[in-house]
């Protein structure tokens, strides 16, 4: 298939799947593997296109980003999670935790993909998708909605879970939102914090993944096409899909896709 057509497909998938807690990276990696792409290249490509939806999230949450950055002069270590600086402190500390855990997870992922065949790789992604769906179901059933602002423990816990989401099949939004729900935050606040945190995570994760892999396995023009499509489609669909996520039991879709991936991987 023409690499530029593949780039359009990858961008479309990323632009839609990023806002659904079903692991955009995992599903894109499955699609690319089905098209004959090596697992390592598929993962690098899937990480790379997150840069496009980082632009979408930045544009969509531009007021929240502006407000968080504007609170910086009021930041004091002793009161970092009090009042207006709570969101900025959460994002900074969670990003640090995410980077530390994500680097370890990336090293493990690089070692793993070199050992797996295409079928085993797809089945592994499926197993991680199922685990993500089970976590979301548990969070939906046990969320408390008793807290208004995040604290340092929230930041470290959520950031660490986001770092694990560099593994294809682990949904970044699914795990971080579930953790925030279980920590007592309501649905809208959990989604807002999760996607604010996704912006630096996508920039760092996408950049590091591509650098360590030595590229994304496609031409610069194809890569640019994928980024532009992901950014445009992502911005156009985020509002609608965020409403869908709040009303639909997406965890069941995650489990269903995971089950299909496991079955497909075992048959390859």
C-alpha positions as a printed Julia matrix, in Angstrom:
268×3 Matrix{Float64}:
   0.0     0.0    0.0
   1.19    3.52  -0.79
   2.94    4.95   2.32
   1.09    8.25   2.02
  -2.26    6.45   2.0
  -1.12    4.49   5.06
  -0.18    7.83   6.65
  -3.69    9.16   6.07
  -5.2     6.02   7.64
  -2.83    6.23  10.62
  -3.65    9.91  11.11
  -7.39    9.23  10.95
  -7.14    6.42  13.48
  -5.04    8.51  15.85
  -7.33   11.52  15.52
 -10.33    9.43  16.58
  -8.86    6.79  18.91
  -6.84    9.22  21.05
 -10.05   10.48  22.7
 -11.41    6.99  23.36
  -9.93    4.94  26.22
  -9.07    2.02  23.94
  -5.31    2.63  23.39
  -4.78    4.47  20.13
  -1.17    3.27  20.12
  -2.19   -0.35  20.5
  -4.86   -0.27  17.82
  -2.65    1.59  15.34
   0.16   -0.88  16.0
  -2.26   -3.74  15.31
  -3.38   -2.1   12.05
   0.19   -1.49  10.9
   1.26   -5.02  11.83
  -1.66   -6.38   9.8
  -0.3    -4.38   6.84
   3.05   -6.12   7.22
   4.92   -3.53   9.28
   7.5    -4.9   11.74
   6.42   -4.59  15.42
   9.23   -2.18  16.34
   8.45    0.16  13.45
   4.72   -0.05  14.15
   5.26    1.07  17.76
   7.53    3.97  16.73
   5.03    5.17  14.14
   2.15    4.88  16.61
   4.06    6.92  19.21
   5.06    9.52  16.62
   1.51   10.41  15.54
   0.65   11.29  19.14
   2.45   14.55  18.41
  -0.44   15.47  16.1
  -3.12   14.98  18.74
  -0.95   16.81  21.27
  -1.53   19.84  19.04
  -5.27   19.09  19.01
  -5.45   18.79  22.81
  -3.45   22.0   23.24
  -5.88   23.87  20.99
  -9.0    22.36  22.57
  -7.82   23.01  26.14
  -6.11   26.3   25.33
  -7.92   28.22  28.07
  -7.02   25.62  30.71
  -3.42   25.57  29.48
  -3.26   29.37  29.59
  -4.75   29.48  33.09
  -2.36   26.82  34.4
   0.7    28.58  32.96
  -0.5    31.95  34.27
  -0.53   30.53  37.81
   3.21   29.95  37.75
   4.18   33.23  39.51
   2.02   32.2   42.48
   3.72   28.8   42.82
   5.26   28.04  46.22
   6.56   24.55  47.09
   4.8    24.53  50.46
   1.43   25.27  48.88
   1.93   23.77  45.43
  -1.37   21.87  45.46
  -3.42   24.61  47.04
  -5.67   26.92  45.06
  -4.76   28.17  41.62
  -1.44   26.33  41.27
  -2.89   22.85  41.9
  -3.41   22.0   38.23
   0.03   23.19  37.16
   1.68   21.32  40.04
  -0.25   18.18  39.15
   0.83   18.3   35.51
   4.5    19.0   36.33
   4.86   16.31  39.01
   2.82   13.75  37.07
   4.91   14.39  33.94
   8.09   13.76  35.93
   6.69   10.5   37.3
   5.44    9.54  33.85
   8.84   10.18  32.27
  10.65    8.01  34.82
   8.24    5.08  34.54
   7.85    5.51  30.79
  11.59    5.26  30.15
  11.76    1.93  31.97
   8.65    0.71  30.13
  10.12    1.82  26.79
  13.34   -0.1   27.4
  11.32   -3.19  28.29
   9.14   -2.69  25.2
  12.17   -2.41  22.91
  13.55   -5.68  24.27
  10.16   -7.35  23.94
   9.33   -6.4   20.36
  12.64   -7.77  19.12
  11.65  -11.19  20.48
   8.03  -11.36  19.33
   6.57  -12.4   16.01
   3.75  -10.38  14.49
   1.05  -12.72  15.87
   2.46  -12.81  19.39
   2.82   -9.02  19.35
  -0.84   -8.54  18.35
  -1.99  -11.04  21.01
   0.02   -9.2   23.68
  -1.59   -5.91  22.72
  -4.97   -7.62  22.96
  -4.24   -8.88  26.47
  -3.25   -5.37  27.59
  -6.43   -3.95  26.03
  -8.54   -6.43  27.99
  -6.71   -5.5   31.21
  -7.34   -1.8   30.5
 -11.05   -2.46  29.95
 -11.32   -4.38  33.22
  -9.67   -1.47  35.08
 -12.12    0.99  33.53
 -15.08   -1.17  34.51
 -13.84   -1.35  38.08
 -13.35    2.43  38.21
 -16.84    3.07  36.81
 -18.33    0.92  39.53
 -16.31    2.33  42.43
 -15.78    6.03  41.65
 -16.51    8.36  44.59
 -16.64   11.95  43.25
 -15.71   13.47  46.61
 -12.7    15.67  45.76
 -12.22   18.9   43.85
  -8.44   19.39  43.44
  -5.56   16.95  42.85
  -2.74   16.41  45.32
   0.83   15.1   45.12
  -0.22   11.47  45.56
  -2.65   11.82  42.65
   0.15   13.23  40.51
   2.63   10.45  41.27
   0.05    7.67  40.9
  -1.51    8.99  37.7
   1.85    9.94  36.23
   3.25    6.47  36.89
   0.26    4.82  35.23
   0.59    7.14  32.26
   4.22    6.05  31.9
   3.05    2.46  31.55
   0.79    3.57  28.69
   3.81    3.65  26.4
   3.12   -0.08  26.16
   0.75   -0.6   23.18
  -2.59   -1.83  24.47
  -2.46    0.11  27.73
  -4.84    3.04  27.22
  -3.33    6.27  28.51
  -6.66    8.02  28.93
  -8.34    4.87  30.24
  -5.81    4.2   32.99
  -5.28    7.81  34.08
  -8.99    8.66  34.11
  -9.77    5.45  36.01
  -7.12    6.28  38.61
  -8.51    9.79  39.08
 -12.06    8.44  39.43
 -10.89    5.94  42.06
  -9.1     8.77  43.87
 -12.41   10.61  44.23
 -12.46   13.05  41.3
 -15.63   13.36  39.24
 -15.85   12.43  35.56
 -15.39   15.87  33.94
 -12.46   16.76  36.2
 -10.82   13.38  35.57
 -11.04   13.8   31.79
  -9.77   17.38  31.97
  -6.74   16.48  34.09
  -6.04   13.39  32.0
  -5.96   15.28  28.72
  -4.01   18.24  30.08
  -1.44   15.68  31.2
  -1.49   14.08  27.74
   0.04   17.16  26.11
   3.56   17.0   27.61
   3.37   13.2   27.65
   2.72   13.01  23.91
   5.5    15.48  23.13
   8.03   13.64  25.3
   6.92   10.09  24.49
   6.65   10.66  20.76
  10.01   12.4   20.57
  11.92    9.9   22.71
  10.35    6.89  21.01
  11.29    8.12  17.55
  14.83    9.13  18.54
  15.56    5.78  20.18
  14.15    3.91  17.18
  16.19    6.04  14.77
  13.09    7.21  12.9
   9.54    6.1   12.21
  10.2     3.85   9.26
   8.5     6.1    6.68
   9.51    9.11   4.6
   9.38   12.62   6.12
   6.5    13.56   3.82
   4.44   10.53   4.88
   5.19   11.32   8.53
   4.08   14.92   8.01
   0.85   13.76   6.36
   0.1    11.5    9.34
   0.73   14.35  11.8
  -1.44   16.86   9.96
  -4.31   14.41   9.53
  -4.11   13.39  13.2
  -4.11   17.04  14.35
  -7.01   18.12  12.12
  -9.19   15.05  12.71
  -8.33   15.09  16.42
  -9.46   18.67  16.85
 -12.61   18.08  14.79
 -13.69   15.02  16.78
 -12.56   15.63  20.36
 -15.73   17.33  21.59
 -18.08   14.71  20.13
 -16.02   11.73  21.27
 -15.57   13.12  24.79
 -19.37   13.21  25.04
 -19.56    9.63  23.78
 -17.05    8.47  26.38
 -19.15    9.99  29.17
 -22.32    8.2   28.02
 -21.18    4.84  26.66
 -19.61    1.86  28.42
 -16.38    2.13  26.44
 -14.72   -0.43  28.7
 -16.73   -3.13  26.91
 -15.39   -1.95  23.55
 -11.88   -2.11  24.94
 -12.4    -5.68  26.15
 -14.04   -6.65  22.86
 -11.2    -5.25  20.74
  -8.7    -6.91  23.02
 -10.42  -10.26  22.68
 -10.44   -9.95  18.88
  -6.75   -9.01  18.89
  -5.87  -12.04  21.04
  -7.81  -14.35  18.73
  -6.34  -12.78  15.61
  -2.82  -12.87  17.0
  -3.09  -16.54  17.83
  -4.25  -17.28  14.29
  -1.44  -15.35  12.56
